[in-house]
């Protein structure tokens, strides 16, 4: 029996890892929506290239085919786009990419949306697809909502527009586990707000404590990498709800706090420079953050760039790089300057600890990008 044909619309890490999970059950193609080309993958190829970052760094010769051909042959299309527009335009970008995809959809295909949507957000997506394709959901076009958490290829929840739609998804191992799409939207929104509200509450309390020159008895070890990853999801929740609804206020307040955290990092770094009387010309600032440039959401990358640009107003030598580069020492640390190292994830923190032990002769101040912005 021939395998079901699946296409990933978007050359992203999440889509690539989802392809790896499905390749034994389906005939999988990955579409680069920017180049408008597609490549078929099998289990041997994915074993040889376990991550998209590794594949792209090696620049292998790939057997490519036109995007239109790949999408017209697919029975299930997973919408896994790479979003990189500025923060205030990212939802528009997502809608634009879904509109572009709709040009290639054929009768009977199942579209599985893996981008998070707030309550009612998928209803707008369905309207867009029906308008652009001329097809009707549950009659000639199928739709599923399967939001992926950042850097996670396993859907947080699986839902379909109507029960009959699930056949093609069941064949590749997905069973609806929510009553309908609206209930899935609510479930995912609740999970996102629960995952972020505690962190931003601590961020704001820690900020007030620093201003008042007092210490909090409890301090979290949650790094900015963890609580910044849901910015897109929060924007989707805020945008899709009725103005004035409590859930919209919660999402909006959380977004504001996360965006303000950039300023808090910069202000604390300035305090370090002031207290240690460091001259700009004799200081290097390293933002150690292991970022995946192929992940679907671009908020973490943009936040890192924002911090870097703001810090350059005070110190010219500001770099963003993964903590793993610190292990070499000579490449990342400047022995002739005082190195201010801002640690943005637990993984990077472990690398910095090793670097400090290996390079005790290098002047270094470490600032942990946790809610309390702790110094070490």
C-alpha positions as CSV (number, residue, x, y, z in Angstrom):
1,X,0.0,0.0,0.0
2,X,1.5,3.4,-1.0
3,X,2.4,5.8,1.7
4,X,0.3,9.0,2.2
5,X,2.0,12.0,0.6
6,X,2.9,14.8,3.0
7,X,4.4,18.2,2.4
8,X,5.9,20.6,5.0
9,X,5.3,24.2,3.8
10,X,8.3,26.0,5.3
11,X,12.0,25.2,5.6
12,X,12.0,25.4,9.4
13,X,13.5,23.4,12.2
14,X,10.1,22.4,13.6
15,X,8.9,21.3,10.1
16,X,12.2,19.4,9.5
17,X,11.9,17.5,12.8
18,X,8.2,16.8,12.2
19,X,9.2,15.3,8.8
20,X,11.7,13.1,10.6
21,X,8.9,11.8,12.9
22,X,6.7,11.1,9.9
23,X,9.1,9.7,7.3
24,X,8.5,6.0,8.2
25,X,4.8,6.4,7.8
26,X,4.6,8.9,4.9
27,X,6.2,10.0,1.7
28,X,7.6,13.4,2.9
29,X,8.5,16.5,0.9
30,X,9.9,19.8,2.5
31,X,9.0,23.0,0.7
32,X,11.2,26.1,0.9
33,X,8.6,28.8,0.4
34,X,11.3,31.5,-0.2
35,X,13.1,29.6,-3.0
36,X,9.8,28.1,-4.2
37,X,11.5,24.7,-4.5
38,X,10.9,21.4,-2.7
39,X,13.0,18.4,-1.7
40,X,11.9,14.8,-1.0
41,X,13.4,13.2,2.2
42,X,13.7,9.7,3.4
43,X,14.8,8.0,6.6
44,X,18.4,7.5,5.4
45,X,18.7,11.2,4.4
46,X,17.3,12.4,7.8
47,X,19.7,10.1,9.7
48,X,22.6,11.5,7.8
49,X,21.3,15.1,8.4
50,X,19.6,15.1,11.8
51,X,19.0,18.8,12.0
52,X,18.1,21.5,9.4
53,X,21.0,23.7,10.7
54,X,23.5,20.9,10.0
55,X,22.0,20.2,6.6
56,X,22.2,23.9,5.6
57,X,25.7,24.4,6.9
58,X,27.0,21.5,4.8
59,X,25.3,22.9,1.6
60,X,24.9,19.4,-0.1
61,X,23.6,18.9,-3.6
62,X,19.9,18.2,-3.2
63,X,17.4,16.7,-5.6
64,X,14.9,19.6,-5.9
65,X,11.6,19.8,-7.7
66,X,9.1,22.7,-8.2
67,X,7.1,23.8,-5.2
68,X,3.9,23.7,-7.3
69,X,4.4,20.0,-8.2
70,X,5.1,19.0,-4.6
71,X,2.1,20.8,-3.2
72,X,-0.3,19.6,-5.9
73,X,0.7,15.9,-5.2
74,X,0.4,16.2,-1.4
75,X,-2.6,14.8,0.5
76,X,-1.6,16.6,3.8
77,X,0.2,19.9,3.9
78,X,1.6,21.1,7.2
79,X,1.9,24.9,7.4
80,X,5.3,25.4,9.1
81,X,6.5,28.8,7.8
82,X,9.6,30.8,8.9
83,X,8.4,34.2,10.2
84,X,11.0,37.0,10.2
85,X,9.2,40.3,9.8
86,X,9.5,42.9,12.6
87,X,7.5,42.0,15.7
88,X,4.5,44.3,14.9
89,X,4.1,42.8,11.4
90,X,4.6,39.1,12.2
91,X,0.9,38.2,12.3
92,X,0.4,39.9,8.9
93,X,3.4,37.9,7.6
94,X,1.8,34.7,8.8
95,X,-1.5,35.5,7.0
96,X,0.4,36.4,3.9
97,X,2.2,33.1,3.8
98,X,-1.0,31.2,4.3
99,X,-2.5,33.1,1.4
100,X,0.5,32.2,-0.7
101,X,0.1,28.5,0.2
102,X,-3.6,28.6,-0.8
103,X,-2.7,29.2,-4.4
104,X,-1.3,25.6,-4.7
105,X,-4.0,23.7,-2.7
106,X,-6.1,21.1,-4.6
107,X,-9.4,19.4,-3.9
108,X,-9.3,16.9,-1.0
109,X,-6.1,18.1,0.6
110,X,-5.8,18.5,4.4
111,X,-4.2,21.7,5.6
112,X,-2.7,21.3,9.1
113,X,-1.9,24.7,10.6
114,X,0.9,24.4,13.1
115,X,1.1,28.1,13.9
116,X,-0.6,29.1,17.2
117,X,-3.8,31.0,17.0
118,X,-5.8,32.8,19.6
119,X,-9.5,32.1,20.3
120,X,-11.3,32.4,16.9
121,X,-8.1,32.8,15.0
122,X,-8.6,29.7,12.9
123,X,-12.0,30.8,11.8
124,X,-10.2,33.6,10.0
125,X,-7.8,31.2,8.4
126,X,-10.6,29.0,7.2
127,X,-12.4,32.0,5.6
128,X,-9.1,33.0,3.9
129,X,-8.5,29.5,2.5
130,X,-12.1,29.2,1.2
131,X,-12.0,32.6,-0.4
132,X,-8.6,32.0,-2.1
133,X,-9.2,28.4,-3.2
134,X,-12.9,28.5,-4.0
135,X,-13.2,25.2,-2.0
136,X,-15.3,24.5,1.1
137,X,-14.0,23.2,4.4
138,X,-15.3,19.7,5.2
139,X,-16.6,19.3,1.6
140,X,-13.7,19.7,-0.7
141,X,-10.9,21.0,1.6
142,X,-9.9,19.7,5.0
143,X,-8.5,21.8,7.9
144,X,-6.7,20.9,11.1
145,X,-5.2,22.9,13.9
146,X,-2.1,21.4,15.4
147,X,0.0,24.1,17.1
148,X,3.6,23.4,17.7
149,X,5.4,24.8,20.7
150,X,8.7,26.6,19.9
151,X,11.4,24.1,18.8
152,X,9.0,21.2,19.4
153,X,7.9,18.9,16.5
154,X,5.1,17.3,18.5
155,X,1.7,19.2,18.3
156,X,0.5,20.5,21.7
157,X,-3.1,19.6,20.7
158,X,-4.7,18.1,17.6
159,X,-8.1,19.2,16.3
160,X,-10.0,19.2,13.1
161,X,-12.9,21.3,11.6
162,X,-15.2,18.2,11.5
163,X,-14.7,14.7,12.7
164,X,-14.6,13.2,9.2
165,X,-11.5,15.1,8.3
166,X,-9.3,13.1,10.6
167,X,-8.8,10.1,8.2
168,X,-5.6,11.3,6.5
169,X,-4.2,12.5,9.8
170,X,-4.9,9.2,11.5
171,X,-3.0,7.4,8.7
172,X,0.1,9.2,9.7
173,X,-0.4,8.8,13.5
174,X,-2.5,11.9,14.6
175,X,-5.8,11.5,16.4
176,X,-7.9,14.5,17.4
177,X,-7.7,15.0,21.1
178,X,-9.8,18.1,21.5
179,X,-13.6,18.6,21.1
180,X,-13.1,21.0,18.2
181,X,-10.8,23.7,16.9
182,X,-12.2,26.4,19.2
183,X,-11.7,24.2,22.3
184,X,-8.1,23.5,21.1
185,X,-7.5,27.3,20.7
186,X,-8.6,27.8,24.3
187,X,-6.5,24.9,25.6
188,X,-3.4,26.2,23.9
189,X,-4.0,29.8,24.9
190,X,-4.4,28.7,28.6
191,X,-1.1,26.8,28.4
192,X,0.8,29.7,26.9
193,X,-0.5,32.2,29.5
194,X,0.2,29.8,32.3
195,X,3.8,29.3,31.0
196,X,4.5,33.1,30.8
197,X,2.5,34.9,33.5
198,X,4.5,33.6,36.4
199,X,7.8,34.6,34.7
200,X,6.7,38.1,33.8
201,X,5.2,38.7,37.3
202,X,8.7,37.8,38.7
203,X,10.4,40.1,36.1
204,X,8.3,43.1,37.2
205,X,8.7,42.4,41.0
206,X,12.5,42.0,40.5
207,X,12.6,45.3,38.6
208,X,10.9,47.1,41.5
209,X,13.2,45.4,44.0
210,X,16.3,46.6,42.1
211,X,14.9,50.1,42.0
212,X,14.3,50.0,45.7
213,X,17.7,48.5,46.4
214,X,16.2,45.5,48.1
215,X,16.7,41.7,47.6
216,X,13.9,39.3,46.9
217,X,14.0,36.2,49.1
218,X,13.2,33.9,46.1
219,X,14.8,34.2,42.7
220,X,13.9,32.1,39.6
221,X,16.4,30.3,37.4
222,X,14.2,30.8,34.4
223,X,16.2,32.4,31.6
224,X,15.0,34.9,29.0
225,X,15.3,32.1,26.4
226,X,12.4,30.3,28.1
227,X,9.9,33.1,28.6
228,X,10.6,35.1,25.4
229,X,9.9,32.1,23.1
230,X,6.1,32.6,23.4
231,X,5.9,36.2,22.2
232,X,4.4,35.2,18.8
233,X,1.8,33.0,20.6
234,X,0.8,35.8,22.9
235,X,0.4,38.2,20.0
236,X,-1.9,35.8,18.3
237,X,-3.9,35.4,21.5
238,X,-4.1,39.2,21.9
239,X,-5.0,39.9,18.3
240,X,-7.8,37.3,18.0
241,X,-9.8,38.1,21.0
242,X,-12.5,40.8,21.4
243,X,-11.1,44.1,22.6
244,X,-11.7,44.4,26.3
245,X,-11.7,40.7,27.0
246,X,-9.7,39.7,30.0
247,X,-7.6,37.1,28.1
248,X,-6.6,39.9,25.7
249,X,-5.5,42.1,28.6
250,X,-3.5,39.3,30.1
251,X,-1.7,38.6,26.8
252,X,-1.1,42.3,26.2
253,X,0.4,42.9,29.6
254,X,2.6,39.9,29.3
255,X,3.9,41.1,25.9
256,X,4.7,44.5,27.2
257,X,6.7,43.1,30.1
258,X,8.7,40.8,27.8
259,X,9.4,43.6,25.4
260,X,10.4,45.9,28.4
261,X,12.8,43.2,29.5
262,X,15.2,44.3,26.8
263,X,15.5,47.7,28.5
264,X,16.0,46.0,31.9
265,X,19.0,44.0,30.6
266,X,20.5,47.2,29.1
267,X,20.0,49.2,32.2
268,X,21.5,46.5,34.4
269,X,24.5,46.2,32.1
270,X,25.0,50.0,32.3
271,X,25.0,49.7,36.1
272,X,27.8,47.1,35.8
273,X,29.8,49.5,33.6
274,X,29.3,52.3,36.1
275,X,30.0,50.4,39.3
276,X,33.2,48.9,37.9
277,X,34.2,52.2,36.2
278,X,34.7,50.4,32.9
279,X,35.7,52.5,29.9
280,X,33.9,51.7,26.7
281,X,37.1,51.2,24.7
282,X,38.3,48.6,27.3
283,X,35.1,46.6,27.5
284,X,33.6,43.8,25.5
285,X,30.0,42.7,25.9
286,X,29.1,39.1,24.9
287,X,25.4,38.1,24.7
288,X,25.6,34.3,24.9
289,X,22.5,32.9,23.4
290,X,22.1,29.7,21.5
291,X,19.7,30.7,18.8
292,X,18.2,28.6,16.0
293,X,18.0,30.7,12.9
294,X,15.7,28.2,11.2
295,X,13.0,28.0,13.9
296,X,9.5,29.1,12.9
297,X,9.2,32.1,15.2
298,X,11.8,34.9,15.0
299,X,11.1,36.7,18.3
300,X,14.2,35.4,20.2
301,X,16.5,36.3,17.4
302,X,15.0,39.8,17.2
303,X,15.2,40.3,20.9
304,X,18.9,39.4,20.9
305,X,19.5,41.8,18.0
306,X,17.5,44.5,19.9
307,X,19.6,44.1,23.0
308,X,22.8,44.2,21.0
309,X,21.9,47.4,19.1
310,X,20.9,49.2,22.4
311,X,24.1,48.2,24.1
312,X,26.1,49.5,21.2
313,X,25.0,53.0,22.3
314,X,27.4,52.5,25.2
315,X,30.0,50.0,24.1
316,X,31.1,49.4,20.5
317,X,32.3,45.8,21.0
318,X,29.0,43.9,21.5
319,X,28.7,40.3,20.1
320,X,25.9,37.7,20.1
321,X,27.0,34.1,19.9
322,X,26.2,30.7,21.3
323,X,27.8,29.9,24.7
324,X,29.5,26.9,23.2
325,X,32.0,29.3,21.5
326,X,33.1,30.3,25.0
327,X,34.7,26.9,25.5
328,X,37.5,27.8,23.1
329,X,38.0,31.1,25.0
330,X,40.4,32.9,22.7
331,X,37.9,33.3,20.0
332,X,35.1,34.6,22.2
333,X,36.8,36.4,25.1
334,X,39.1,39.3,24.8
335,X,42.1,39.0,27.2
336,X,42.9,42.7,26.8
337,X,39.4,43.9,27.8
338,X,37.0,43.4,30.7
339,X,34.4,40.9,29.4
340,X,30.8,41.4,30.4
341,X,29.0,38.2,29.6
342,X,25.2,38.2,29.5
343,X,23.9,34.6,29.8
344,X,20.5,34.0,28.1
345,X,19.8,30.3,28.6
346,X,20.6,27.4,30.9
347,X,22.6,25.7,28.2
348,X,24.7,28.8,27.6
349,X,25.1,29.2,31.4
350,X,26.8,25.8,31.6
351,X,29.2,26.7,28.8
352,X,30.1,30.0,30.5
353,X,30.8,28.2,33.8
354,X,33.3,26.0,32.0
355,X,34.9,29.0,30.3
356,X,35.4,30.8,33.6
357,X,37.2,27.8,35.0
358,X,39.4,27.4,32.0
359,X,40.2,31.1,31.6
360,X,40.7,32.5,35.1
361,X,43.2,35.1,33.9
362,X,40.5,36.8,31.8
363,X,38.6,39.7,33.4
364,X,34.9,38.7,33.4
365,X,31.6,39.8,34.9
366,X,28.7,37.5,34.3
367,X,25.1,38.7,34.2
368,X,22.4,36.0,34.2
369,X,19.3,37.0,32.1
370,X,16.8,35.6,34.6
371,X,13.9,37.7,36.1
372,X,16.2,39.1,38.8
373,X,19.2,39.8,36.5
374,X,21.6,38.2,38.9
375,X,25.3,38.9,38.7
376,X,28.0,36.3,39.2
